[in-house]
Amino acid sequence: MLIFEPKLMISRRMALAGLEWVIVAVIIIVLLLWGPSQLPKMARALGEAKKEFKKAAKEAEEMKEEVKEAVRPFAETVSEASDELIKIAKELGIETEGKTRDQIAEEIIRLTKKK
Protein backbone atom coordinates (compact mmCIF):
# COMPACT_ATOMS: atom_id res chain seq x y z
CA MET A 1 0.00 0.00 0.00
CA LEU A 2 1.33 3.45 -0.93
CA ILE A 3 1.30 6.24 1.57
CA PHE A 4 1.69 9.71 0.14
CA GLU A 5 3.83 12.06 2.14
CA PRO A 6 3.55 15.58 0.68
CA LYS A 7 6.79 16.80 2.29
CA LEU A 8 8.77 13.90 0.84
CA MET A 9 7.29 14.36 -2.64
CA ILE A 10 8.10 18.09 -2.66
CA SER A 11 11.66 17.52 -1.56
CA ARG A 12 12.19 14.96 -4.33
CA ARG A 13 10.85 17.33 -6.96
CA MET A 14 12.88 20.27 -5.72
CA ALA A 15 16.18 18.43 -5.52
CA LEU A 16 18.51 18.90 -8.45
CA ALA A 17 20.07 15.82 -9.97
CA GLY A 18 23.62 15.66 -11.38
CA LEU A 19 22.91 17.12 -14.81
CA GLU A 20 20.94 20.07 -13.50
CA TRP A 21 23.84 21.02 -11.23
CA VAL A 22 26.17 21.03 -14.21
CA ILE A 23 23.84 23.32 -16.16
CA VAL A 24 23.49 25.67 -13.20
CA ALA A 25 27.27 25.72 -12.72
CA VAL A 26 27.85 26.53 -16.39
CA ILE A 27 25.35 29.38 -16.27
CA ILE A 28 27.01 30.84 -13.15
CA ILE A 29 30.48 30.57 -14.72
CA VAL A 30 29.27 32.25 -17.93
CA LEU A 31 27.71 35.06 -15.92
CA LEU A 32 30.92 35.56 -13.95
CA LEU A 33 33.20 35.50 -17.00
CA TRP A 34 31.26 37.63 -19.43
CA GLY A 35 28.69 39.41 -17.32
CA PRO A 36 24.97 39.76 -17.84
CA SER A 37 25.39 42.45 -20.53
CA GLN A 38 27.12 40.00 -22.88
CA LEU A 39 24.53 37.22 -22.58
CA PRO A 40 22.12 38.60 -25.21
CA LYS A 41 24.98 38.98 -27.69
CA MET A 42 26.15 35.44 -27.01
CA ALA A 43 22.63 34.05 -27.32
CA ARG A 44 22.16 35.92 -30.60
CA ALA A 45 25.47 34.56 -31.93
CA LEU A 46 24.51 31.02 -30.93
CA GLY A 47 21.13 31.41 -32.62
CA GLU A 48 22.73 32.67 -35.83
CA ALA A 49 25.27 29.85 -35.78
CA LYS A 50 22.47 27.30 -35.36
CA LYS A 51 20.54 28.92 -38.21
CA GLU A 52 23.60 28.79 -40.50
CA PHE A 53 24.25 25.18 -39.58
CA LYS A 54 20.67 24.17 -40.40
CA LYS A 55 20.86 26.11 -43.68
CA ALA A 56 24.11 24.35 -44.66
CA ALA A 57 22.70 20.95 -43.71
CA LYS A 58 19.59 21.61 -45.81
CA GLU A 59 21.72 22.70 -48.79
CA ALA A 60 23.89 19.58 -48.45
CA GLU A 61 20.79 17.36 -48.40
CA GLU A 62 19.40 19.11 -51.49
CA MET A 63 22.72 18.70 -53.29
CA LYS A 64 22.80 15.03 -52.35
CA GLU A 65 19.35 14.56 -53.89
CA GLU A 66 20.40 16.43 -57.05
CA VAL A 67 23.45 14.19 -57.44
CA LYS A 68 21.30 11.09 -56.94
CA GLU A 69 18.94 12.27 -59.66
CA ALA A 70 21.83 13.11 -62.01
CA VAL A 71 23.54 9.74 -61.46
CA ARG A 72 20.39 7.61 -61.69
CA PRO A 73 20.37 7.32 -65.54
CA PHE A 74 24.04 6.31 -65.55
CA ALA A 75 23.49 3.75 -62.80
CA GLU A 76 20.59 2.27 -64.74
CA THR A 77 22.74 2.13 -67.90
CA VAL A 78 25.56 0.40 -66.03
CA SER A 79 23.11 -2.06 -64.52
CA GLU A 80 21.63 -2.82 -67.93
CA ALA A 81 25.11 -3.25 -69.43
CA SER A 82 26.08 -5.56 -66.59
CA ASP A 83 22.94 -7.63 -67.13
CA GLU A 84 23.70 -7.81 -70.86
CA LEU A 85 27.31 -8.83 -70.14
CA ILE A 86 26.17 -11.68 -67.89
CA LYS A 87 23.59 -12.77 -70.47
CA ILE A 88 26.24 -12.96 -73.21
CA ALA A 89 28.64 -14.80 -70.91
CA LYS A 90 26.00 -17.43 -70.09
CA GLU A 91 25.19 -17.85 -73.80
CA LEU A 92 28.89 -18.52 -74.42
CA GLY A 93 29.01 -20.99 -71.53
CA ILE A 94 31.17 -18.85 -69.25
CA GLU A 95 30.76 -19.30 -65.50
CA THR A 96 29.97 -15.85 -64.04
CA GLU A 97 29.60 -16.57 -60.34
CA GLY A 98 32.35 -15.06 -58.16
CA LYS A 99 33.86 -13.04 -61.03
CA THR A 100 33.98 -9.30 -61.56
CA ARG A 101 32.52 -7.67 -64.65
CA ASP A 102 36.03 -7.05 -65.92
CA GLN A 103 36.95 -10.73 -65.59
CA ILE A 104 33.77 -11.75 -67.38
CA ALA A 105 34.43 -9.24 -70.17
CA GLU A 106 38.01 -10.51 -70.59
CA GLU A 107 36.78 -14.10 -70.89
CA ILE A 108 34.18 -13.05 -73.48
CA ILE A 109 36.86 -11.26 -75.50
CA ARG A 110 39.22 -14.24 -75.24
CA LEU A 111 36.49 -16.66 -76.40
CA THR A 112 35.36 -14.46 -79.29
CA LYS A 113 38.96 -14.03 -80.54
CA LYS A 114 39.36 -17.85 -80.66
CA LYS A 115 36.28 -18.24 -82.85
C-alpha positions, 0 to 999 in steps of 0.5 A, spaced: 500 500 500 502 506 498 502 512 503 503 519 500 507 524 504 507 531 501 513 533 504 517 527 501 514 528 494 516 536 494 523 535 496 524 529 491 521 534 486 525 540 488 532 536 488 537 537 483 540 531 480 547 531 477 545 534 470 541 540 473 547 542 477 552 542 471 547 546 467 546 551 473 554 551 474 555 553 467 550 558 467 554 561 473 560 561 470 558 564 464 555 570 468 561 571 472 566 570 466 562 575 461 557 578 465 549 579 464 550 584 458 554 580 454 549 574 454 544 577 449 549 577 444 552 570 445 545 568 445 544 571 438 550 569 436 549 562 438 542 562 434 545 565 428 550 559 428 544 554 429 541 557 423 547 557 419 548 550 420 541 548 419 541 552 412 548 548 410 545 541 412 539 543 408 543 545 402 547 539 403 541 534 403 538 538 397 545 537 393 545 530 395 538 529 392 540 532 385 546 528 385 542 522 386 537 524 380 543 526 375 547 519 377 540 515 376 540 514 368 548 512 368 546 507 374 541 504 370 545 504 364 551 500 367 546 495 370 543 494 364 550 493 361 552 488 366 545 484 365 547 484 358 554 482 359 552 476 364 547 474 359 552 474 353 557 470 358 552 465 359 550 464 352 557 462 351 558 458 356 562 462 361 561 461 369 559 468 371 559 466 379 564 469 383 567 473 377 567 481 376 565 484 370 572 485 368 573 478 368 567 476 365 568 481 359 576 478 358 573 471 358 568 473 353 573 477 349 578 471 349 572 466 347 570 471 341 577 471 338 578 464 338 572 463 334 
